[in-house]
Amino acid sequence: MKNNTISIPPEMLMSWQTTVDLIAKVAKVPASLIMKLHADEMEVFVANNNTDSPYSPGMKDKLGHGLYCESVIEQQTELHVENALTDTRWRQNPDLAVGMISYYGLPLNWPNGEAFGTICVLDKKAKGYSADLVMLLECFRKNVESNLEILDQKEKLAQANLQLETRIAQRTFELEKLNNDLMQEIDSRIAAEKLLDIQQRFDTVTGLPKFNQLETMFNQLTTKNEFTSISVVHFSITNLKVIQDGLGYDMSEKVRNLVAQKLQRFITNNAYLATVSETTFCIVISTKKQLYADKMAAFCSRLCQHFAQVIHVDDFPASITTAIGVSFYPNDGSCFMELSRKSSAALSHCEISNNNGYKFFNPKMESELSNRIQMESLLRGALNRDELSLNYQPFVDTQSQNVIGAEVLIRWYNPTLGQVSPVDFIENAEQSGQIIEIGYFVLRNALKQLAYWRELYNRDFYLAINISPVQLKDSYLIDKIVQLLELYKIPGNLLEIELTENAFIHDATHAQEILNKLHHHGIRLSLDDFGTGYSSLSYLQNYPFNSVKIDRSFIRNLETSEQSRQLVNTIIAMANNLQLSLVAEGVENQFQADFVAKQGANIWQGYHLGKPVDANDFAQQYLIPSMTPLF
């Protein structure tokens, strides 16, 4: 390894440093390195300046125990490891100790073929490195080897100066070659800079300009014609994450690319399209001021219809859902970033309330979005601050008129917001993913309370707990419920899981698998809000429900609506025929209680029977008194 005794000059090291920093930035990885080979060890010779990188210049590791770079040097070829955790060859690689699981490297050699080391990138996540990045690394490899060739030639020239003057002609030839190599390095660096510029300005998947390019277009439009109205439109593929989870990342990228192509064909010459994120695009459109809102409404309506049809990706039919937010210049703002922010706020409002629709910005949206963000922020710490609590509303048997169970209802009191309705914060928790943690809080505390009551009062009754559609997607849900039942020694039939129709809409197969497992453990299942959905009857046929709850909207109108009475009669009769327990919720007076009981309902629930109260009040009102009927 004679050549590795040659020192690298500071200006060349600075050039190499710039190279690895550029690679890390383009590749979006935490570590980009130039490694140097020694007799029995590898050295981190140059490392990118990145706080996420665990490597720093001068770090060394012994050869002979499965280093990536050692393999690259031995094989003299590229090495691409997408995920060392799943690759038996690299599962013991030392870089796993610092969290690096993916790798791509190329050998670096002196002009005589002797190994100098490697140039490589590493990432903390599984990654397949793109052809563009491979081309960029190859370009930089040539640059570094050109530098090594320069050093090699300089070394030879230094030795030649000590030899006979007859070597002058040879020395001149070598200097000419050196000049050519320097020119090649300059050309390579210019090419790399151009590639970096392209990647900074254009999206690599769709080829569309990136969001930062739209501001220039917007400014040009505002100076072109003062009588022009400009619309800033945010367009989002709202189910792209679902497609990615179900069909894979490659398929979601193809869907995104196809959507970009369809958008390009849809928009007119007076519009500019760019990418904002993996799921969102932005369109800047200029229109005449007259009837600009009507024109944009028609445009958005056609755009929604355009994407309402099934698209085919690799002959696979895929349905996408979309949302659109729009702001207007000069009505909603005078600069592009302000309009973009308001268009994004309208998009968020549209995503919350409806899919495959559009909304125009109004000032109320910003306030609602701000309130939602505040609520989400405060909700994140609610458990730690002990702000969440449970209430219990009794289930009363219509025949014995005894309390036979209770529905568990969560409550949140925050010093800033006051008492927050579950209607407001549950949806927020579902969208942010906090519903998983909150759901376990409810299950754990409710079953703990049930165990305490069973031991204290020697009385069996059941608790009904609502489960969100988001919770059904949690792979640990079944195990957690079973563990809690075993921990508190509670039979499965004393826990009832309540679900609404929303739990089955997006992935009926998965929902059926989860419900079958719950049923297998003896856990009761109840279909909530029965009668309000489109497919309630099919759910009773396909899922192992034990009971149904008539939606309170039918009960509310029993005294004044013959149609409601007929509907309730029909639902109760159907439940009895299917041998399902039927709960009438929202019972608020004696007429309603008598009517549903006479028709064959099994259980009452509502303010007439008892309001939701905390555990102490529930015990005082329904458990401590003798087991005599309430009425």
Residue pairs with C-beta under 8 A, 6 or more apart in sequence:
1 37
1 38
1 39
1 114
1 115
2 114
3 110
3 112
3 114
3 116
3 148
3 152
4 36
4 37
4 38
4 114
4 116
6 151
6 152
6 155
8 16
8 45
8 147
8 151
9 151
12 147
12 150
12 151
13 46
15 147
16 34
16 45
16 46
16 144
16 147
17 46
17 49
19 34
19 46
19 140
19 143
19 144
20 32
20 33
20 34
20 46
20 47
20 48
20 119
21 32
21 48
21 49
22 140
22 192
22 196
23 32
23 48
23 121
23 136
23 137
23 140
24 30
24 31
24 32
24 48
24 50
24 53
24 121
25 196
26 133
26 136
26 195
26 196
26 199
27 121
27 129
27 133
27 136
29 121
29 122
29 123
29 127
30 50
30 52
30 53
30 54
30 100
30 122
30 123
30 124
31 47
31 48
31 50
31 52
31 53
31 54
31 55
31 100
31 121
31 122
31 123
32 47
32 48
32 50
32 120
32 121
33 44
33 45
33 46
33 47
33 48
33 55
33 118
33 119
33 120
33 121
33 122
34 45
34 46
34 108
34 117
34 118
34 119
34 144
35 42
35 43
35 44
35 45
35 69
35 105
35 117
35 118
35 119
35 120
36 42
36 43
36 45
36 116
36 117
37 43
37 69
37 73
37 115
37 116
37 117
38 60
40 62
40 63
40 64
41 60
41 61
41 62
41 63
42 60
42 61
42 63
42 67
42 69
42 70
42 117
43 58
43 59
43 60
43 117
44 55
44 56
44 57
44 58
44 59
44 60
45 57
45 117
46 57
47 53
47 55
47 56
47 57
52 124
54 98
54 99
54 100
55 98
61 67
61 94
63 70
64 70
65 94
66 90
66 92
66 93
66 94
67 93
67 94
67 95
68 79
68 81
68 90
68 93
68 95
68 103
68 105
68 120
69 105
69 117
69 118
69 120
71 79
72 78
72 79
72 105
72 106
72 107
72 118
72 120
73 107
73 115
73 117
73 118
76 107
76 109
77 107
78 104
78 105
78 106
78 134
79 103
79 104
79 105
80 103
80 104
80 128
80 129
81 87
81 90
81 93
81 102
81 103
81 104
82 102
82 126
82 127
82 128
83 101
83 102
83 126
84 90
84 91
84 93
84 95
84 96
84 100
84 101
84 102
84 103
85 91
85 96
85 101
85 126
86 126
90 103
95 103
95 122
99 124
100 122
100 123
100 124
101 123
101 124
101 125
101 126
102 122
102 123
102 125
102 126
102 127
102 129
103 120
103 121
103 122
103 123
104 120
104 121
104 129
104 133
104 134
104 137
105 118
105 119
105 120
105 121
106 118
106 119
106 120
106 137
106 138
106 141
107 115
107 118
108 115
108 116
108 117
108 118
108 119
108 141
108 144
108 145
108 148
109 115
109 116
109 145
109 148
110 116
110 148
110 149
110 152
111 145
111 148
111 149
111 152
111 153
112 152
116 145
116 148
119 137
119 140
119 141
119 144
121 129
121 133
121 137
130 204
132 195
132 199
132 204
135 195
136 192
136 195
139 188
139 191
139 192
140 188
140 192
142 184
142 188
143 185
143 188
143 189
143 192
146 181
146 182
146 184
146 185
146 188
147 185
149 181
150 178
150 181
150 182
153 174
153 177
153 178
156 174
157 171
157 174
157 175
160 167
160 170
160 171
161 171
200 210
201 209
201 210
201 212
201 213
202 208
202 209
202 210
203 209
203 210
203 275
205 253
205 256
205 257
205 260
206 256
206 257
206 260
206 261
206 275
207 260
208 260
208 264
208 273
208 274
208 275
208 281
209 272
209 273
209 274
209 275
210 274
210 275
211 274
211 275
211 276
211 282
211 340
213 274
214 272
214 274
214 282
214 284
214 336
214 340
215 336
215 337
217 272
217 284
218 230
218 232
218 284
218 329
218 336
218 339
219 336
221 228
221 230
221 284
221 286
222 228
222 230
222 329
224 286
225 286
227 288
227 289
228 286
228 287
228 288
228 289
229 286
229 287
229 288
229 289
229 292
229 328
229 329
229 330
229 331
230 284
230 285
230 286
230 287
230 328
230 329
230 339
231 283
231 284
231 285
231 286
231 287
231 292
231 296
231 326
231 327
231 328
231 329
232 282
232 283
232 284
232 326
232 327
232 328
232 329
232 336
232 339
232 340
232 342
232 343
233 282
233 283
233 284
233 285
233 296
233 300
233 324
233 325
233 326
233 343
234 276
234 280
234 281
234 282
234 324
234 325
234 326
234 340
234 343
234 344
234 346
234 347
235 263
235 280
235 281
235 282
235 283
235 303
235 322
235 323
235 324
235 347
236 279
236 280
236 281
236 322
236 323
236 324
236 347
236 351
237 255
237 256
237 259
237 279
237 280
237 320
237 321
237 322
238 279
238 321
238 322
238 323
238 351
238 355
239 319
239 320
239 321
239 355
240 252
240 255
240 256
240 278
240 279
240 320
241 252
241 279
242 506
243 251
243 252
243 255
243 318
243 320
244 251
244 252
247 316
247 318
251 313
251 314
251 316
251 318
254 313
254 314
255 311
255 313
255 318
255 320
256 278
256 279
258 311
258 313
259 281
259 307
259 311
259 320
260 273
260 275
260 281
262 306
262 307
262 311
263 273
263 281
263 283
264 273
266 302
266 303
266 306
267 273
267 283
267 285
268 285
270 285
270 286
270 287
271 283
271 284
271 285
271 286
272 283
272 284
272 285
273 281
273 282
273 283
274 281
274 282
274 283
275 281
275 282
276 282
280 347
282 340
282 343
284 336
285 296
285 299
287 295
287 296
288 295
292 328
293 328
293 360
296 326
296 328
296 360
297 358
297 360
300 324
300 326
300 358
301 358
303 322
303 324
303 358
304 322
304 324
304 356
304 357
304 358
307 320
307 322
307 356
308 356
310 317
310 318
310 319
311 317
311 318
311 319
311 320
312 318
321 355
321 356
322 355
322 356
323 347
323 350
323 351
323 354
323 355
323 356
323 357
323 358
324 347
324 350
324 357
324 358
324 359
325 343
325 344
325 345
325 346
325 347
325 348
325 349
325 350
325 358
325 359
325 361
326 343
326 346
326 358
326 359
326 360
326 361
327 333
327 339
327 340
327 342
327 343
327 346
327 360
327 361
328 339
328 360
328 361
329 339
332 338
332 339
332 342
332 361
333 339
333 342
342 361
342 365
342 366
343 361
345 361
345 365
345 366
345 369
346 359
346 360
346 361
346 362
346 365
347 359
348 365
348 369
349 359
349 365
349 368
349 369
350 357
350 358
350 359
352 372
352 427
352 431
353 359
359 365
372 428
374 417
375 417
375 420
375 424
375 425
375 428
376 428
376 432
376 434
378 414
378 416
378 417
379 412
379 425
379 428
379 429
379 432
379 434
380 432
380 434
382 388
382 412
382 414
383 437
383 438
383 441
387 412
387 413
387 414
388 410
388 411
388 412
388 438
388 441
389 410
389 411
389 412
389 413
389 614
390 408
390 409
390 410
390 411
390 442
390 445
390 446
390 449
390 614
390 615
391 408
391 409
391 410
391 411
391 612
391 613
391 614
391 618
392 406
392 407
392 408
392 409
392 463
392 612
392 613
392 614
392 615
392 618
393 406
393 407
393 409
393 605
393 610
393 611
393 612
393 613
394 403
394 405
394 406
394 605
394 609
394 610
394 618
394 622
395 403
395 404
395 405
395 406
395 407
395 462
395 464
395 583
395 603
395 604
395 605
396 402
396 403
396 404
396 603
396 604
396 605
396 609
396 610
396 630
397 403
397 404
397 602
397 603
397 604
398 593
398 596
398 597
398 601
398 602
398 603
398 604
399 597
399 602
400 629
401 629
401 630
401 631
402 627
402 628
402 629
402 630
403 461
403 610
403 622
403 623
403 630
404 461
404 462
404 603
405 461
405 462
405 463
405 464
405 496
405 603
406 461
406 463
406 464
406 618
406 622
407 463
407 464
407 465
407 466
407 498
407 605
407 612
408 442
408 446
408 463
408 464
408 465
408 466
409 422
409 612
410 422
410 426
410 438
410 442
411 419
411 422
411 612
412 419
412 420
412 422
412 425
413 419
413 420
414 420
426 435
426 468
428 434
429 435
429 438
429 468
430 468
430 469
430 470
433 470
435 468
435 470
435 471
436 470
436 471
436 474
439 467
439 468
439 471
439 474
440 480
442 465
443 465
443 480
443 481
443 484
444 484
446 463
446 465
447 463
447 484
447 485
447 487
447 488
447 490
447 495
448 488
449 615
450 463
450 488
450 490
450 494
451 488
451 489
451 490
453 459
453 619
453 623
454 460
454 490
457 619
457 623
457 624
459 623
459 627
460 494
461 494
462 493
462 494
462 495
462 496
462 524
463 494
463 495
463 496
464 496
464 497
464 498
464 524
464 526
465 495
465 496
465 497
465 498
466 498
466 499
466 528
467 477
467 497
467 498
467 499
467 503
468 503
469 499
469 500
469 502
469 503
469 505
469 506
471 477
472 499
472 503
472 510
472 511
472 514
473 507
473 510
477 514
478 514
478 517
478 518
478 521
481 495
481 518
481 521
481 523
482 521
484 490
485 491
485 492
485 495
485 521
485 523
491 522
492 521
492 522
492 523
492 524
493 522
493 523
493 524
495 523
495 524
496 523
496 524
496 525
496 526
496 546
496 547
497 518
497 523
497 524
497 525
497 526
498 526
498 527
498 528
498 549
499 515
499 525
499 526
499 527
499 528
500 527
500 528
500 529
500 533
501 527
501 529
501 532
501 533
501 534
501 535
501 536
501 539
503 511
504 511
504 512
504 535
504 539
504 543
508 542
511 543
512 542
512 543
515 525
515 543
515 544
516 544
518 525
519 525
519 544
524 546
524 547
525 543
525 544
525 545
525 546
525 547
526 545
526 546
526 547
526 548
526 549
526 583
527 536
527 539
527 540
527 543
527 545
527 547
527 548
527 549
528 549
529 549
529 551
530 536
530 548
530 549
530 550
530 551
530 571
531 550
531 551
531 554
531 567
531 571
532 551
532 553
533 539
536 548
539 545
540 548
540 578
540 580
545 580
546 580
546 581
547 575
547 580
547 581
547 582
547 583
547 602
547 603
548 571
548 575
548 580
548 581
548 582
548 583
549 582
549 583
549 584
549 585
549 605
550 568
550 571
550 572
550 582
550 583
550 584
550 585
550 596
550 601
551 585
551 586
552 585
552 586
552 606
553 586
554 564
554 567
554 568
554 571
555 564
555 568
555 584
555 585
555 586
555 587
555 588
555 592
555 596
555 606
556 564
556 586
556 588
557 564
558 564
558 565
558 568
558 591
558 592
558 595
558 596
559 589
559 591
559 592
565 595
568 584
568 595
568 596
568 599
569 599
571 582
572 582
572 596
572 599
572 600
572 601
573 599
573 600
575 581
575 582
576 582
576 600
581 602
581 603
582 600
582 601
582 602
582 603
583 601
583 602
583 603
583 604
583 605
584 592
584 596
584 601
584 603
584 604
584 605
584 606
585 605
585 606
586 592
586 605
586 606
587 593
587 596
587 604
587 605
587 606
587 607
587 608
587 609
588 606
588 607
588 608
589 608
590 608
592 606
592 608
593 604
593 606
593 608
593 609
596 604
597 604
609 630
610 621
610 622
610 630
613 621
